[in-house]
Amino acid sequence: MSDKQTRMLDFLSQTSSWITAGELADRLGVTPRSVRSYVTAVKAAAHPLTVIESGTAGYRLNRDEFASFTAQHRSKPRETDADTPQQRLSSLVRRLTESPDGLDVYELAAENFVSDSTVEADLARVRLMLPDSGLTLVRHGSVVTLTGSETDRRRLLSRMFREESARGMIDLETIQREFTSGQAGADSLGAFKTDLIELLDGQGYFVNEYGINNVLLHVAIAIDRVTKHLSPAPAVAEPPSELASSLSGLITKHFDVRLGSGDLAYLAFLLTTRVITPGHDQPAETLIESYVRPEELAMMRAIVDRASREYLVDLDDDDFIVRLTLHVRNLINRAHDKSYSRNPLTRSIKTSYPLIYELAVYIASQLQRAEQIVINDDEIAYIAMHVGAHLEQQVRRVELVTCAIVCPNYYDMHVLLRERIERVLGDDLEVVAVITRSDVDWDALDADLVLTTIDPQLHTDGVIVIQPFLTQNDIDRIRQQASRVRRMRRRARLKDDLLQFFDESLFSRNFYAPDETAMITALGERMMARGIIDQSYVDGAIERELMSSTAFTDNLAVPHAMAMSAQQTSIAIVINDAPMDWGDNRVNVVALIAFSAAGRSTFQAVFDQFVEVFSDRLEVQRLIKRSVDFASFIDELVHVMDA
């Protein structure tokens, strides 16, 4: 299946609604006719399953049929014939890494039943993969040879496999079929993983489940190449002997293969830099004494302190800083080695927690400058996971909903009722009054909710009749109403806060630019004309964009600088009918945000909500269609936020 077809299925999987060919064409950057050809090709590949439903409203994924098709595709043995261009390229790279004497171009064409020019085109694609890989494609006459170290060959195979895999976590069954089918039973890689995690946990390590399958891919590649009597990988580090010995024993047990010291050293290096962190269940003081170097800790304290001041959050916690330091040490090693860890949660973190991701971008930018390295989006997302976990623990108590209890006095029934409510609903409610009379002045009750055991004589959403002995049904209804009150409060505040950042002079409809830099420059000039920012802010926004795309959803890009140098926090927004390329996405809405030191704390409260507004495809389509001018845009934005 081609990349465009895979991306089309990905877009369809993100919604249960119908999507027109035109919408898919905009998302993919192709014509509706191409979309229809992709649908036809997918249907043919999945026959007799109907994975895509077609109708007058467009296309929709049949999730049950698609799940069956995916399961069949995963369980089907890998074809030996290179039927598609991608399969042909994968097979070519695999053979080049396994052929020290090279391959003959004409023989390759004959074997694959393709023309010589097709093979030449495939070789050109291989060359495009090689920059920064440490490998070179050398040609003598009709023979092409891949030159470079064994370690670099394995990295290339690993990279190709990951790129061919669907977005998300690498599937062990697929690795098994690709690289270890000639070894142990079908479940040996999974069994090896189980034993490896148990071993690492027993040795006191944290295990990164999101990264371990990437290392298992390298284990499978090593086993595959050793059994084919290809060169072993050279040692890249001096691993702990206990870890190397343990790896050797597990690999022999599960695959009946003995790896050399170089392979074991390399795999141990991958584990220590991508998967494991020492100090499971150990306090910060012990970790500092045993694992953390003073200069590393001092650097991270300084970076975290700057991030805390810039983003007005409390990150001053020894345990958080120490564990982030341990993670960053491995990150720096990976960056120097250019062997980054993939993170299947990167997209969801950027979309669901943009402010936390932005804080992680700031920390990563400081690390880049300090260590002269490059940190990609996946690694930034891992930093965001550390930050998010810490902030989740530090989150302030939810603003409680006030309530008044009306329970006429009979022995101590009102006391028991209040105790029960506070015990079960204490995280939702604050009891501000208890009325024990039957003649109640209902209008005088000043609380968000009134919980009454008698007929209230008025029936509104804020008044709930409950039983004297609280039932589960009562509890559920109270929680639902408390949630509604909090939601209404939050939306009212968000609406008031958000609207203060927009101005009609900074609103544009169907304004296009050739690329991200040109769009940021154009919007920045408008802000400069109003005295909101200067050229340094525009330069900072472009620098920030080059570090990590600010397309937080499929529809919205929010370029900005990390400095808070604007005169006021403000948003210049563009809404376009047709999407433009922005990083790996295509967006209809671009919002250049200027941050000021005085306004940042206010904007933090609405930033996540602002991004969330543009994460719903149908709501965004409605907003784009109806926002014909600034006034209608504000009306529609308020509607979406209230929906």
Rosetta blueprint (number, residue, H / E / L):
1 M L
2 S L
3 D H
4 K H
5 Q H
6 T H
7 R H
8 M H
9 L H
10 D H
11 F H
12 L H
13 S H
14 Q L
15 T L
16 S L
17 S L
18 W L
19 I E
20 T L
21 A H
22 G H
23 E H
24 L H
25 A H
26 D H
27 R H
28 L H
29 G L
30 V L
31 T L
32 P H
33 R H
34 S H
35 V H
36 R H
37 S H
38 Y H
39 V H
40 T H
41 A H
42 V H
43 K H
44 A H
45 A H
46 A H
47 H L
48 P L
49 L L
50 T L
51 V L
52 I E
53 E E
54 S E
55 G E
56 T L
57 A L
58 G E
59 Y E
60 R E
61 L E
62 N L
63 R H
64 D H
65 E H
66 F H
67 A H
68 S H
69 F H
70 T H
71 A H
72 Q H
73 H H
74 R H
75 S H
76 K L
77 P L
78 R L
79 E L
80 T L
81 D L
82 A L
83 D L
84 T L
85 P H
86 Q H
87 Q H
88 R H
89 L H
90 S H
91 S H
92 L H
93 V H
94 R H
95 R H
96 L H
97 T H
98 E L
99 S L
100 P L
101 D L
102 G L
103 L E
104 D E
105 V H
106 Y H
107 E H
108 L H
109 A H
110 A H
111 E H
112 N H
113 F L
114 V L
115 S L
116 D H
117 S H
118 T H
119 V H
120 E H
121 A H
122 D H
123 L H
124 A H
125 R H
126 V H
127 R H
128 L H
129 M H
130 L L
131 P L
132 D L
133 S L
134 G L
135 L L
136 T E
137 L E
138 V E
139 R E
140 H E
141 G L
142 S L
143 V E
144 V E
145 T E
146 L E
147 T E
148 G L
149 S L
150 E H
151 T H
152 D H
153 R H
154 R H
155 R H
156 L H
157 L H
158 S H
159 R H
160 M H
161 F H
162 R H
163 E H
164 E H
165 S L
166 A L
167 R L
168 G L
169 M L
170 I L
171 D L
172 L H
173 E H
174 T H
175 I H
176 Q H
177 R H
178 E H
179 F H
180 T L
181 S L
182 G L
183 Q L
184 A L
185 G L
186 A L
187 D L
188 S H
189 L H
190 G H
191 A H
192 F H
193 K H
194 T H
195 D H
196 L H
197 I H
198 E H
199 L H
200 L H
201 D H
202 G H
203 Q L
204 G L
205 Y E
206 F E
207 V E
208 N L
209 E H
210 Y H
211 G H
212 I H
213 N H
214 N H
215 V H
216 L H
217 L H
218 H H
219 V H
220 A H
221 I H
222 A H
223 I H
224 D H
225 R H
226 V H
227 T H
228 K L
229 H L
230 L L
231 S L
232 P L
233 A L
234 P L
235 A L
236 V L
237 A L
238 E L
239 P L
240 P L
241 S H
242 E H
243 L H
244 A H
245 S H
246 S H
247 L H
248 S H
249 G H
250 L H
251 I H
252 T H
253 K H
254 H H
255 F H
256 D L
257 V L
258 R L
259 L L
260 G L
261 S H
262 G H
263 D H
264 L H
265 A H
266 Y H
267 L H
268 A H
269 F H
270 L H
271 L H
272 T H
273 T H
274 R H
275 V H
276 I E
277 T E
278 P E
279 G L
280 H L
281 D L
282 Q L
283 P L
284 A H
285 E H
286 T H
287 L H
288 I H
289 E H
290 S H
291 Y L
292 V L
293 R L
294 P H
295 E H
296 E H
297 L H
298 A H
299 M H
300 M H
301 R H
302 A H
303 I H
304 V H
305 D H
306 R H
307 A H
308 S H
309 R H
310 E H
311 Y H
312 L L
313 V L
314 D L
315 L L
316 D L
317 D L
318 D H
319 D H
320 F H
321 I H
322 V H
323 R H
324 L H
325 T H
326 L H
327 H H
328 V H
329 R H
330 N H
331 L H
332 I H
333 N H
334 R H
335 A H
336 H H
337 D H
338 K L
339 S L
340 Y L
341 S L
342 R L
343 N L
344 P L
345 L L
346 T H
347 R H
348 S H
349 I H
350 K H
351 T H
352 S H
353 Y L
354 P H
355 L H
356 I H
357 Y H
358 E H
359 L H
360 A H
361 V H
362 Y H
363 I H
364 A H
365 S H
366 Q H
367 L H
368 Q H
369 R H
370 A H
371 E H
372 Q L
373 I L
374 V L
375 I L
376 N L
377 D H
378 D H
379 E H
380 I H
381 A H
382 Y H
383 I H
384 A H
385 M H
386 H H
387 V H
388 G H
389 A H
390 H H
391 L H
392 E H
393 Q H
394 Q H
395 V L
396 R L
397 R L
398 V L
399 E L
400 L L
401 V E
402 T E
403 C E
404 A E
405 I E
406 V E
407 C L
408 P L
409 N L
410 Y L
411 Y L
412 D L
413 M H
414 H H
415 V H
416 L H
417 L H
418 R H
419 E H
420 R H
421 I H
422 E H
423 R H
424 V H
425 L H
426 G L
427 D L
428 D L
429 L E
430 E E
431 V E
432 V E
433 A E
434 V E
435 I E
436 T L
437 R L
438 S L
439 D L
440 V L
441 D L
442 W H
443 D H
444 A H
445 L L
446 D L
447 A L
448 D L
449 L E
450 V E
451 L E
452 T E
453 T L
454 I L
455 D L
456 P L
457 Q L
458 L L
459 H L
460 T L
461 D L
462 G L
463 V E
464 I E
465 V E
466 I L
467 Q L
468 P L
469 F L
470 L L
471 T L
472 Q H
473 N H
474 D H
475 I H
476 D H
477 R H
478 I H
479 R H
480 Q H
481 Q H
482 A H
483 S H
484 R H
485 V H
486 R H
487 R H
488 M H
489 R H
490 R H
491 R H
492 A H
493 R H
494 L H
495 K H
496 D H
497 D H
498 L H
499 L H
500 Q L
501 F L
502 F E
503 D E
504 E E
505 S E
506 L E
507 F E
508 S E
509 R E
510 N L
511 F L
512 Y L
513 A L
514 P L
515 D L
516 E H
517 T H
518 A H
519 M H
520 I H
521 T H
522 A H
523 L H
524 G H
525 E H
526 R H
527 M H
528 M H
529 A H
530 R L
531 G L
532 I L
533 I L
534 D L
535 Q H
536 S H
537 Y H
538 V H
539 D H
540 G H
541 A H
542 I H
543 E H
544 R H
545 E H
546 L H
547 M H
548 S L
549 S L
550 T L
551 A E
552 F L
553 T L
554 D L
555 N L
556 L E
557 A E
558 V L
559 P L
560 H E
561 A L
562 M L
563 A L
564 M L
565 S E
566 A E
567 Q E
568 Q E
569 T E
570 S E
571 I E
572 A E
573 I E
574 V E
575 I E
576 N E
577 D E
578 A E
579 P E
580 M E
581 D E
582 W E
583 G L
584 D L
585 N E
586 R E
587 V E
588 N E
589 V E
590 V E
591 A E
592 L E
593 I E
594 A E
595 F E
596 S E
597 A L
598 A L
599 G L
600 R H
601 S H
602 T H
603 F H
604 Q H
605 A H
606 V H
607 F H
608 D H
609 Q H
610 F H
611 V H
612 E H
613 V H
614 F L
615 S L
616 D L
617 R H
618 L H
619 E H
620 V H
621 Q H
622 R H
623 L H
624 I H
625 K H
626 R H
627 S L
628 V L
629 D L
630 F H
631 A H
632 S H
633 F H
634 I H
635 D H
636 E H
637 L H
638 V H
639 H H
640 V H
641 M H
642 D H
643 A L
